[in-house]
């Protein structure tokens, strides 16, 4: 059996949102939200919070906690993500 070389079908610019042809401002916002979400999820997994604990810590309702845990950034504004980072003490190691 011969091996085919793996070659990319598309070369990315480094920002998937640019590649998907979002407007530059919208792409920058989505990229920032994705980076913050990734950091939040890293902290949540590091601390091993349950959904109930996380809901209490964030002081928000459970549907928003579920959106956070499932990575639904389209349902969260930047301000909410930043508020969550404060509640999770992400300004401290």
Buried (B, 14 or more C-beta within 10 A) or exposed (E): EEEEEEEEEEEEEEBEBBEEEBEEEEBBBBBEBBEBBEBBBEBBEEEEBEEEEBBEBBEBEEEBBBBBBEBEBEEBEEEBBBBBBEBBEBEEE
